[in-house]
Every structure is written in structure tokens, then in C-alpha cells.
């Protein structure tokens, strides 16, 4: 072998070793999701967090989104069991386990998702952390979707029209509201909503406005009852397997958590707000019948009266100062950004 060939072989071996070392050093954080690829969770929130993580760890940790991982309520178990490294889910899908985050779902907060998400994170850290509802998981963020409304196949002019109708609900405060409205509640994950509406299995759904576009509800539920300020907020958590974090070098573990918490919560909430604005404009461009009136607001106040007191009573066994937490949550949310 001549000198030139030897240099080329040595260079090639060096490159292979460098690439191999890089591959070994890189850790992949596998995130389970159940919503469609084009949904804001998958198209914007995860990529943004992934970019933050990659930058904070100087490229040592990257994310990979795992699609079609099952019912959203199974996400907690998948992460706890180490099947995947992280995920998110809606607290209402696991009734009984997560009672405290439902504080933010109570009617009357009157703020957007970003403000609500930040308030929920701060209250969780100050009042709820020691209650242990997220035992077995490392909590990385808390967020809400935007204000929830009623999307229906046929037009309705008041909340009283919902009585006896088959309405898909996602759990949490939606169940309590549905009972007061007199609906026939149908539980199903968000991924099944379009099909159920299309087949007439349900008459409508409680959902935020983004779903008019993201879930194509404009095709199957072209009527929306918009209660000013929204009927409720839906609460979600983002969580990581503790063993995954424990197996990382401390600097990378700390780096991931530095771009999580309130920072991640605020980002997720703000993107849901963006999705709602896009969804509303899109719905109107498609001729969706959006009903928004003062009458609906007054009607809703009567239906929702006392729900916050019911929540306070429901968490007595958790050993937290629920009244103080609710008061502080409202103060933080309503003064957010000032």
C-alpha cells in the first residue's frame, strides 16, 4: 500500500470512528403520541421542545415522536413502564388519579391557554407537588387547551337544546357540565371524534376551536355554540420516565429540565392559543355557523354555578389548601402578562 492510499484509509477509519462515537453519545428521547401527525402537538409543540433539548444538551439528546401508541389514557402506563420515554395525556381520561390539576378546568377563569398553563404549573409546584399524584413519573410540564365549546351536527341556539343529546366528552369537568346540561355522555378519545360524528353515533362534542381545522370538524360538526370566555379548559401533563433521566449524565438531565417546567408549559399553552385562532378563522372561511351571544353567557352561569366548590370538596383527601390554591391560580392567570 502506497503512502497516499494509507492516508486515505486512515482518514476513512478516523471518520467512521468519529461517526460511531457520535452515534453512541447521542441519546434519543422517544415521545409517544396519539393525535394525528399534523396536529399542533406533533407539528409544533414536540419539535419546539425537541429543539430546546438538543440545544441545551449540545446535541447529545434528541427526540423521536412515536405515533399511534394507543388510547391517551394508556400514555401514563407506557411511560411508567419504560415502553417509551415521555408522553402527554389528558387528566380526565384517568378519573380518580388526577384530581388536583382539574383546578384549572373550573369555569369562569376567563383567560387563554398560555395564562392558564403558567398558573397551573406554579400552583402545582407550590401547593400540589407533595400530594404525589404524579408518583412514578417526572413531571415536565402542565398545560391546557383553549376554551372549550360545543360543536354539533345540527344547529342549536341555546345550551338547553343539548338536553338528551349524545355528546362526546373527554372527562374531567366536562362530565360535571354534561350532567348539568342533561346530555347523554359518550366517552371517546379525540382520535375517534370525526368518525363518530360522521356516522351519527354522537350529536356533538365538547372541544376547543382548534379542532374545527385540526380534526376537520367543519366537515361533520359545522355548528358551534361559543360561550363567551369558554365553558371550560382541559388540562394535560407532559411527563418523562424517571429512569430515562437517571441514566443520563447530570448535566444533560439538568439541561432537559431547564427547558421544561414553566417554560414548556407556557409554550404549549401559547401554541394551543395559536391553534384556536387559526381554527376559528378557518371555520368561518368554511361557512361554519358560529353562535356567540350574551344569552349563552348568562345561561352558562346558571348551569355552572357552584362547580368550583364541588372541586374543592372533591380534593379534601389530598391534604392540600384547595381554596388558597384556587384563589392564587385565578390571580396568576388573570394578571398574566401585565
C-alpha positions in Angstrom: 0.0 0.0 0.0 1.5 3.3 -1.0 1.6 6.4 1.2 -1.4 8.1 -0.4 -3.6 5.1 0.0 -2.6 4.7 3.6 -3.5 8.3 4.3 -6.9 7.8 2.7 -7.6 4.6 4.6 -6.5 6.2 7.9 -8.8 9.2 7.2 -11.7 6.9 6.4 -11.2 4.9 9.6 -11.0 8.2 11.6 -14.3 9.4 10.1 -16.0 6.1 10.9 -14.8 6.1 14.5 -15.9 9.7 14.9 -19.4 8.9 13.5 -19.6 5.8 15.7 -18.6 7.8 18.8 -21.2 10.4 17.9 -23.9 7.7 17.5 -23.0 6.2 20.8 -23.1 9.5 22.6 -26.4 10.6 21.2 -29.5 9.7 23.3 -33.0 9.5 21.8 -35.9 10.6 23.9 -38.9 8.7 22.5 -42.2 10.5 22.8 -45.5 8.7 22.4 -48.4 10.5 20.8 -51.9 9.6 19.8 -53.1 12.7 17.8 -52.6 13.0 14.0 -49.2 14.0 12.7 -50.5 17.4 11.5 -51.9 18.3 14.9 -50.2 21.1 16.8 -48.9 18.7 19.4 -46.9 16.8 16.8 -46.3 19.6 14.3 -45.2 22.4 16.7 -45.0 21.6 20.4 -42.8 18.5 20.3 -40.5 19.9 17.6 -40.0 23.1 19.6 -39.3 21.2 22.8 -37.0 18.9 20.9 -35.0 21.8 19.5 -34.7 23.3 23.0 -33.5 19.9 24.4 -31.0 19.4 21.6 -29.6 22.9 22.0 -29.5 22.6 25.8 -27.6 19.3 25.7 -25.4 20.4 22.8 -26.8 17.7 20.6 -26.4 14.8 23.0 -30.1 14.3 23.4 -32.7 14.3 20.5 -36.3 13.4 20.4 -38.3 11.0 18.3 -42.0 11.0 18.0 -43.7 7.6 18.2 -47.2 7.7 16.5 -50.2 5.5 17.1 -49.3 4.3 20.6 -52.8 3.7 21.7 -55.5 5.3 23.8 -54.4 8.5 25.5 -55.2 7.1 29.0 -52.5 4.4 28.4 -49.7 7.0 28.0 -49.1 7.2 31.7 -48.5 3.5 31.9 -46.4 3.4 28.8 -44.0 5.9 30.3 -44.0 4.4 33.8 -43.2 1.0 32.3 -40.4 2.4 30.1 -42.1 1.3 26.8 -41.5 4.9 25.8 -39.5 7.7 27.5 -42.1 10.5 27.5 -45.6 11.5 26.6 -48.6 13.6 27.5 -52.2 13.0 28.3 -55.5 14.5 29.4 -56.1 14.1 33.1 -59.8 13.5 32.6 -59.0 10.2 30.9 -57.9 8.8 34.2 -60.7 9.7 36.7 -59.7 9.4 40.3 -55.9 9.6 39.8 -55.6 13.2 38.8 -57.9 15.4 40.8 -55.7 18.4 41.6 -55.0 19.6 38.0 -58.7 19.9 37.4 -58.4 23.2 39.4 -57.7 24.9 36.1 -60.7 23.4 34.3 -63.2 25.2 36.5 -65.5 27.6 34.6 -65.1 31.3 35.0 -61.3 31.7 34.7 -61.8 33.7 31.5 -58.2 33.5 30.2 -56.3 32.0 27.3 -54.4 28.7 27.4 -51.0 30.2 27.9 -52.0 32.2 31.0 -53.9 29.2 32.4 -51.0 26.8 31.8 -48.4 29.0 33.6 -50.8 29.5 36.5 -51.4 25.7 36.7 -47.7 25.0 36.8 -47.0 27.5 39.5 -49.8 26.2 41.7 -48.7 22.6 41.1 -45.2 23.5 42.3 -46.4 25.5 45.3 -49.5 23.6 46.5 -49.8 20.2 44.9 -46.3 18.7 44.5 -46.2 16.9 47.8 -49.6 15.2 47.1 -47.9 12.7 44.9 -50.4 12.5 42.1 -47.5 12.1 39.6 -45.7 9.5 41.5 -43.8 7.2 39.2 -43.3 10.0 36.6 -41.2 13.0 36.3 -43.5 16.0 35.6 -42.1 18.1 32.8 -45.0 20.4 32.1 -48.6 21.2 32.5 -50.9 22.9 30.0 -54.4 23.5 29.0 -56.1 23.6 25.6 -58.1 26.8 24.8 -61.6 27.5 25.9 -64.0 24.6 25.2 -67.2 25.0 23.2 -70.0 22.8 21.8 -69.6 21.6 18.2 -72.7 19.9 16.8 -74.1 18.3 13.6 -77.3 20.3 13.8 -77.6 24.0 14.7 -78.6 24.9 18.3 -79.4 28.2 19.7 -79.1 27.6 23.5 -77.4 25.3 26.0 -80.9 24.0 26.9 -81.0 22.4 23.4 -78.4 20.0 24.5 -80.7 18.1 26.8 -80.9 14.5 25.7 -78.3 14.8 23.0 -75.5 12.3 22.7 -72.3 14.4 23.3 -68.8 13.1 23.3 -66.9 14.3 26.4 -63.3 13.8 27.4 -63.7 13.6 31.1 -62.7 16.0 33.9 -65.0 19.0 34.3 -66.8 18.1 31.1 -68.5 15.2 32.8 -69.9 17.5 35.5 -71.1 20.1 32.9 -72.7 17.4 30.8 -74.6 16.1 33.8 -76.0 19.6 34.4 -76.9 20.0 30.7 -78.7 16.7 30.8 -76.8 15.2 27.9 -76.1 11.6 27.2 -72.4 11.5 27.7 -70.2 9.4 25.3 -66.6 8.9 26.3 -64.1 8.5 23.5 -60.6 9.7 22.6 -60.1 12.7 20.3 -58.9 10.4 17.5 -62.4 8.9 17.3 -64.4 12.1 17.2 -64.6 12.6 13.4 -65.7 9.0 12.7 -68.4 9.1 15.4 -69.8 12.4 14.1 -69.7 11.2 10.6 -71.6 8.0 11.4 -74.1 9.8 13.6 -73.1 7.9 16.7 -73.0 11.3 18.5 -74.8 14.6 18.0 -71.9 16.8 19.0 -68.7 17.2 21.0 -67.1 19.4 23.7 -63.8 20.6 22.2 -61.7 23.8 21.7 -61.9 25.7 18.5 -58.7 24.4 17.0 -60.4 21.1 16.3 -62.5 22.7 13.6 -59.4 22.5 11.4 -57.0 20.0 13.2 -59.7 17.3 13.5 -61.7 18.5 10.4 -64.9 19.1 12.5 -66.0 21.7 10.0 -66.9 18.7 7.7 -69.1 16.9 10.3 -70.0 19.4 13.0 -70.5 22.7 11.3 -72.3 24.4 14.2 -70.5 25.8 17.3 -72.1 27.2 20.4 -69.5 29.7 21.7 -70.0 30.7 25.3 -68.0 33.9 25.8 -64.9 33.1 27.8 -65.4 29.4 27.1 -67.2 26.7 29.1 -64.1 25.0 30.5 -60.4 24.4 29.9 -58.9 20.9 29.5 -55.8 20.1 31.5 -52.9 18.0 30.3 -49.5 16.9 31.6 -46.2 16.2 29.9 -44.1 13.6 31.7 -40.8 11.7 31.5 -39.8 8.2 32.7 -37.6 8.9 35.8 -35.2 6.0 34.9 -34.6 7.6 31.5 -33.5 10.8 33.2 -31.5 8.9 35.9 -29.4 7.2 33.2 -28.3 10.5 31.7 -25.3 12.4 32.9 -26.4 15.1 35.4 -25.5 17.9 33.0 -27.9 16.5 30.4 -30.6 15.8 33.0 -30.4 19.3 34.3 -30.4 20.7 30.8 -33.6 18.9 29.8 -35.4 20.1 33.0 -34.1 23.7 32.3 -36.2 23.8 29.1 -39.2 22.2 30.8 -41.4 23.3 33.7 -42.9 26.7 33.3 -41.1 27.4 30.1 -42.5 24.3 28.4 -46.0 24.9 29.9 -46.2 28.4 28.6 -45.0 27.4 25.1 -47.6 24.6 24.9 -50.4 26.8 26.0 -49.4 29.6 23.6 -49.4 27.2 20.7 -52.8 25.9 21.6 -54.0 29.5 21.6 -52.5 29.9 18.2 -54.3 26.8 17.0 -57.6 28.2 18.3 -57.2 31.4 16.4 -56.4 29.5 13.2 -59.3 27.2 13.8 -61.8 30.0 14.3 -60.7 31.8 11.1 -60.7 28.5 9.2 -64.2 27.6 10.4 -65.6 30.9 9.4 -63.9 30.6 5.9 -65.7 27.3 5.6 -69.1 28.7 6.5 -69.3 27.1 9.9 -72.2 28.5 11.9 -70.6 30.1 15.0 -73.2 31.2 17.6 -71.9 33.7 20.2 -74.3 35.7 22.4 -74.7 37.3 25.7 -77.7 35.0 26.3 -75.3 31.9 26.2 -73.1 33.6 28.8 -75.9 34.2 31.2 -77.4 30.7 30.6 -74.0 29.1 31.3 -73.5 31.0 34.6 -76.6 29.3 35.9 -75.6 25.8 34.7 -72.0 26.1 36.1 -72.8 27.7 39.5 -71.0 26.0 42.4 -68.8 23.7 40.3 -65.6 25.2 41.9 -67.0 24.4 45.3 -67.6 20.9 44.3 -64.0 20.6 43.1 -62.7 21.9 46.5 -64.7 19.3 48.3 -63.6 16.5 45.9 -59.9 17.0 46.8 -60.2 17.1 50.6 -58.4 13.7 50.9 -55.3 15.1 49.1 -54.4 17.2 52.1 -53.8 20.5 50.2 -55.2 24.0 50.8 -57.5 23.9 47.8 -59.2 27.2 48.4 -55.9 29.1 48.6 -54.7 27.3 45.5 -57.8 28.2 43.6 -57.6 31.8 44.6 -53.9 32.0 43.7 -54.5 30.3 40.3 -57.1 32.8 39.4 -54.9 35.7 40.4 -51.9 34.4 38.5 -53.9 33.6 35.4 -55.9 36.9 35.3 -52.8 39.0 35.8 -50.5 37.1 33.5 -48.6 39.2 31.1 -49.2 42.5 32.9 
